[in-house]
């Protein structure tokens, strides 16, 4: 069985900068930008200048040193910044807007009119899902809230390209240049498909040559490996933290479940006890009532019997005193008979 050649990850920070962010990479960078910007109908880029300094001024970012993967300037002065982000820090919207703002602010000099400020296009390549839409490629501008067709200014343009959504896309079109780039970027793409897009696209061929150079040069390969190690360590750390969180969550959930179960059990037991007690009380009440009724009936029967005996004795002429002694009735009760 033939072993497939080792393929480096193009979205490795070091590899991406070497392939798109250095002098001599203008051809493939322009091709990639044209593939991205065709979505918004921008003019085709014929030439550009790659900015060697990728760092954004720390004094503008509150003392925090930040580095973009690629910075470039187009013929009309439009600034381009590209950032590859492999880990989700849940802040990409504001993060990208801040980087856009720094680039935009740097575009003006003292005494210059605001109308001369160049537009800035930010492109974010994400290895996670962030935008709440199905499309793997989205772009944003500033529009009026009630009139979405009216753009305030074309100075702001921000793109998000999400590899996780690209992988789920069923209808991949190799005639679409951005689709070809996504096949090349995606480490999960089949080797034969990657080989196909490399043959189809000269710009991807140029990028592949850069990747081959990294593979051959020990110093470049070492730098690449260091970035990969950082990525893998982060990923493993996240997995470990997720497992610990799940275990803690299960334990807390179990304890909360026991407490809730106990409380529900007490409540249900109380309700069942009330119901059973009511039923038992009804039964006991009926029993006691029946016994009291029988006794009362007997007493009433005995009372009627004494009255009848007294009535008979009275008819026979028996003296009143003897009738009182014999029946237990009072003289007044006998007199009424």
C-alpha positions as CSV (number, residue, x, y, z in Angstrom):
1,X,0.0,0.0,0.0
2,X,1.4,3.4,-1.1
3,X,2.0,5.8,1.8
4,X,0.4,9.3,1.2
5,X,2.9,12.2,1.5
6,X,2.8,14.2,4.7
7,X,0.7,17.3,4.1
8,X,1.4,20.4,6.2
9,X,-1.5,22.4,7.6
10,X,-1.8,25.6,5.5
11,X,-3.8,27.3,8.3
12,X,-0.9,26.9,10.7
13,X,-0.1,30.5,11.6
14,X,3.6,30.2,10.5
15,X,2.7,28.4,7.2
16,X,0.0,30.9,6.3
17,X,2.3,33.9,6.9
18,X,5.1,32.3,4.8
19,X,2.7,31.5,2.0
20,X,0.7,34.8,1.8
21,X,2.3,37.4,4.1
22,X,5.8,37.9,2.8
23,X,7.4,39.6,-0.2
24,X,7.2,37.4,-3.2
25,X,3.7,36.0,-2.3
26,X,1.8,38.7,-4.1
27,X,0.5,36.4,-6.8
28,X,-1.2,33.9,-4.6
29,X,-2.4,36.5,-2.2
30,X,-4.1,38.5,-5.0
31,X,-5.7,35.4,-6.3
32,X,-7.1,34.5,-2.8
33,X,-8.4,38.0,-2.3
34,X,-10.1,38.0,-5.7
35,X,-11.8,34.7,-4.7
36,X,-13.0,36.2,-1.4
37,X,-14.0,39.7,-2.7
38,X,-16.0,38.4,-5.7
39,X,-18.9,38.0,-3.2
40,X,-19.2,41.7,-2.8
41,X,-18.6,42.6,-6.5
42,X,-15.3,44.3,-5.9
43,X,-12.9,45.1,-8.8
44,X,-10.4,42.4,-9.6
45,X,-7.1,43.0,-7.9
46,X,-4.2,43.2,-10.4
47,X,-1.5,44.2,-8.0
48,X,-0.9,44.9,-4.3
49,X,1.9,45.5,-1.8
50,X,2.4,43.2,1.1
51,X,3.2,45.0,4.4
52,X,6.1,43.4,6.1
53,X,5.2,44.6,9.6
54,X,2.3,42.5,10.8
55,X,2.2,44.1,14.3
56,X,-0.4,46.6,15.3
57,X,0.9,49.4,17.6
58,X,0.5,48.4,21.2
59,X,-0.1,52.1,22.2
60,X,-3.3,52.0,20.2
61,X,-4.4,48.6,21.5
62,X,-4.0,49.6,25.2
63,X,-0.5,48.2,25.6
64,X,-1.4,44.8,24.0
65,X,0.9,43.7,21.2
66,X,-1.1,42.0,18.4
67,X,0.0,40.5,15.2
68,X,-2.1,39.9,12.1
69,X,-1.2,37.1,9.7
70,X,-1.3,39.2,6.6
71,X,-1.4,42.9,5.9
72,X,-1.5,44.4,2.4
73,X,-2.3,47.6,0.5
74,X,-4.1,47.6,-2.9
75,X,-3.5,49.9,-5.8
76,X,-6.3,52.3,-4.7
77,X,-4.9,52.5,-1.2
78,X,-7.4,50.0,0.3
79,X,-5.9,48.2,3.3
80,X,-6.3,44.5,3.7
81,X,-5.8,42.5,6.9
82,X,-6.2,38.7,7.2
83,X,-6.3,36.8,10.5
84,X,-6.4,33.1,10.9
85,X,-8.1,32.1,14.2
86,X,-8.1,28.4,15.2
87,X,-9.5,28.8,18.7
88,X,-12.8,30.2,19.7
89,X,-12.4,33.0,22.3
90,X,-16.0,34.1,21.8
91,X,-15.0,37.6,20.8
92,X,-14.3,37.5,17.1
93,X,-16.9,40.2,16.1
94,X,-15.5,42.8,18.4
95,X,-11.9,41.6,18.0
96,X,-12.1,42.0,14.2
97,X,-13.8,45.3,14.5
98,X,-11.1,46.6,16.8
99,X,-8.3,45.5,14.4
100,X,-10.2,47.1,11.5
101,X,-10.4,50.3,13.5
102,X,-6.7,50.4,14.2
103,X,-5.9,49.9,10.6
104,X,-8.4,52.6,9.6
105,X,-7.0,55.1,12.2
106,X,-3.5,54.6,10.9
107,X,-4.6,55.6,7.5
108,X,-4.8,59.3,8.3
109,X,-2.0,61.8,8.8
110,X,-2.0,65.3,10.3
111,X,-3.8,67.8,8.1
112,X,-5.3,65.1,5.9
113,X,-9.0,65.3,5.0
114,X,-11.2,62.4,6.2
115,X,-12.4,61.9,2.7
116,X,-8.9,60.6,1.9
117,X,-9.0,57.9,4.5
118,X,-8.6,54.5,2.7
119,X,-11.1,51.7,3.1
120,X,-10.1,48.7,5.2
121,X,-11.1,45.1,4.4
122,X,-10.8,42.6,7.2
123,X,-10.9,38.9,6.4
124,X,-11.2,36.3,9.2
125,X,-10.5,32.7,8.5
126,X,-12.0,30.7,11.4
127,X,-11.6,27.0,12.3
128,X,-14.8,27.1,14.3
129,X,-18.4,28.2,13.8
130,X,-19.1,31.8,14.9
131,X,-21.7,33.6,12.7
132,X,-25.3,32.4,13.3
133,X,-25.9,31.8,9.6
134,X,-25.6,28.7,7.4
135,X,-23.2,30.1,4.8
136,X,-19.5,29.4,5.3
137,X,-18.6,32.8,3.9
138,X,-20.3,36.0,5.2
139,X,-19.5,39.7,4.7
140,X,-20.6,42.8,6.5
141,X,-20.9,46.6,5.8
142,X,-22.6,49.5,7.4
143,X,-26.2,49.9,6.2
144,X,-29.2,52.1,7.3
145,X,-31.5,50.1,9.6
146,X,-34.8,50.7,7.6
147,X,-33.2,50.9,4.2
148,X,-30.8,47.9,3.9
149,X,-29.9,48.9,0.3
150,X,-28.3,52.2,1.5
151,X,-24.7,51.9,2.6
152,X,-23.3,54.6,4.8
153,X,-19.7,54.1,3.5
154,X,-17.7,51.5,1.8
155,X,-14.8,52.1,4.2
156,X,-15.7,49.1,6.3
157,X,-15.9,45.6,5.0
158,X,-15.5,42.5,7.2
159,X,-15.5,38.9,6.0
160,X,-15.8,35.7,8.0
161,X,-14.8,32.3,6.4
162,X,-15.7,29.3,8.6
163,X,-14.1,26.0,7.8
164,X,-16.5,24.0,9.9
165,X,-19.4,25.2,7.8
166,X,-17.5,24.6,4.6
167,X,-17.0,20.9,5.5
168,X,-20.8,20.6,5.8
169,X,-21.4,22.1,2.4
170,X,-22.8,19.4,0.1
171,X,-22.5,21.2,-3.3
172,X,-18.9,22.1,-3.7
173,X,-18.1,23.7,-7.0
174,X,-14.5,23.4,-8.2
175,X,-15.2,26.1,-10.8
176,X,-15.5,28.6,-7.9
177,X,-12.0,29.8,-7.0
178,X,-13.0,30.3,-3.3
179,X,-14.2,26.7,-3.2
180,X,-10.8,25.5,-4.6
181,X,-9.0,27.5,-1.9
182,X,-11.2,26.0,0.8
183,X,-10.4,22.5,-0.4
184,X,-6.7,23.4,-0.2
185,X,-7.1,25.0,3.3
186,X,-9.1,22.2,4.8
187,X,-6.9,19.5,6.4
188,X,-9.7,17.0,6.1
189,X,-10.0,17.3,2.3
190,X,-9.3,14.0,0.4
191,X,-5.7,13.9,-1.0
192,X,-7.0,13.3,-4.5
193,X,-9.3,16.4,-4.4
194,X,-6.4,18.5,-3.1
195,X,-4.2,17.2,-6.0
196,X,-7.0,18.1,-8.4
197,X,-7.3,21.8,-7.2
198,X,-3.5,22.2,-7.2
199,X,-3.5,21.2,-10.9
200,X,-6.4,23.5,-11.7
201,X,-5.2,26.7,-10.0
202,X,-1.8,28.3,-10.6
203,X,-2.1,30.4,-7.5
204,X,-2.6,27.3,-5.4
205,X,0.4,25.7,-7.2
206,X,2.5,28.7,-6.0
207,X,1.2,28.2,-2.5
208,X,2.0,24.5,-2.6
209,X,5.6,25.4,-3.6
210,X,5.9,27.6,-0.5
211,X,4.6,24.7,1.7
212,X,7.2,22.4,0.0
213,X,9.9,24.9,0.9
214,X,8.9,24.8,4.5
215,X,9.0,21.0,4.5
216,X,12.5,21.0,3.0
217,X,14.1,23.6,5.2
218,X,14.9,22.3,8.8
219,X,14.7,25.8,10.4
220,X,11.3,26.6,8.7
221,X,10.0,23.1,9.5
222,X,11.0,23.6,13.2
223,X,9.1,26.9,13.4
224,X,6.1,25.3,11.8
225,X,6.3,22.4,14.3
226,X,6.4,24.9,17.2
227,X,3.2,26.5,16.1
228,X,1.6,23.1,15.7
229,X,2.7,22.1,19.2
230,X,1.1,25.2,20.6
231,X,-2.2,24.5,18.8
232,X,-2.2,20.9,19.8
233,X,-1.4,21.7,23.5
234,X,-4.3,24.2,23.5
235,X,-6.6,21.7,22.0
236,X,-5.7,19.0,24.5
237,X,-6.0,21.5,27.3
238,X,-9.5,22.4,26.1
239,X,-10.5,18.8,25.9
240,X,-9.2,18.1,29.4
241,X,-11.0,21.2,30.8
242,X,-14.2,20.1,29.0
243,X,-14.0,16.6,30.6
244,X,-13.3,18.1,34.1
245,X,-16.3,20.4,33.6
246,X,-18.5,17.5,32.5
247,X,-17.5,15.5,35.6
248,X,-18.1,18.4,37.9
249,X,-21.4,19.1,36.2
250,X,-22.5,15.5,36.6
251,X,-21.6,15.6,40.3
252,X,-23.4,18.9,40.9
253,X,-26.3,17.7,38.8
254,X,-26.5,14.4,40.9
255,X,-26.5,16.4,44.1
256,X,-29.1,18.8,42.9
257,X,-31.2,15.9,41.6
258,X,-31.1,14.2,45.0
259,X,-32.1,17.4,46.7
260,X,-34.9,18.1,44.3
261,X,-36.0,14.4,44.4
262,X,-36.1,14.5,48.2
263,X,-38.2,17.7,48.2
264,X,-40.5,16.3,45.5
265,X,-40.8,13.1,47.5
266,X,-41.7,14.9,50.7
267,X,-44.3,16.9,48.8
268,X,-45.8,13.9,47.1
269,X,-45.7,11.9,50.4
270,X,-47.5,14.7,52.2
271,X,-50.2,14.8,49.5
272,X,-50.5,11.1,49.4
273,X,-50.6,11.1,53.3
274,X,-53.4,13.7,53.3
275,X,-55.4,11.6,50.7
276,X,-54.9,8.4,52.6
277,X,-55.7,10.1,55.9
278,X,-58.8,11.6,54.5
279,X,-59.9,8.2,53.2
280,X,-59.1,6.5,56.5
281,X,-60.9,9.3,58.4
282,X,-64.0,8.8,56.2
283,X,-64.0,5.1,56.9
284,X,-63.5,5.5,60.6
285,X,-66.2,8.3,60.7
286,X,-68.6,6.0,58.9
287,X,-67.9,3.2,61.3
288,X,-68.3,5.4,64.4
289,X,-71.4,7.0,62.9
290,X,-72.9,3.6,62.3
291,X,-72.1,2.5,65.9
292,X,-73.5,5.7,67.3
293,X,-76.6,5.3,65.2
294,X,-77.2,1.8,66.3
295,X,-76.8,2.8,70.0
296,X,-79.1,5.7,69.5
297,X,-81.7,3.5,67.8
298,X,-81.5,1.0,70.7
299,X,-81.9,3.8,73.2
300,X,-84.9,5.3,71.3
301,X,-86.4,1.8,71.2
302,X,-86.0,1.3,74.9
303,X,-87.5,4.7,75.5
304,X,-90.6,3.8,73.4
305,X,-90.8,0.4,75.2
306,X,-90.9,2.1,78.7
307,X,-93.5,4.5,77.6
308,X,-95.7,1.7,76.3
309,X,-95.3,-0.3,79.5
310,X,-96.1,2.8,81.6
311,X,-99.2,3.4,79.4
312,X,-100.4,-0.2,80.0
313,X,-99.8,-0.1,83.7
314,X,-101.7,3.1,84.0
315,X,-104.7,1.6,82.2
316,X,-104.6,-1.3,84.7
317,X,-104.8,1.2,87.6
318,X,-101.4,0.5,89.0
319,X,-100.4,3.3,91.4
320,X,-98.2,6.1,90.0
321,X,-95.4,5.3,92.5
322,X,-95.1,1.7,91.3
323,X,-95.2,2.7,87.6
324,X,-92.3,5.2,88.3
325,X,-90.3,2.4,90.0
326,X,-91.0,-0.1,87.3
327,X,-90.3,2.0,84.2
328,X,-87.8,4.5,85.4
329,X,-89.9,7.3,84.0
330,X,-90.7,10.5,85.9
331,X,-94.1,11.2,87.3
332,X,-94.5,14.1,84.8
333,X,-93.7,11.8,81.8
334,X,-96.3,9.3,83.1
335,X,-98.9,12.0,83.7
336,X,-98.7,13.0,80.0
337,X,-99.5,9.5,78.8
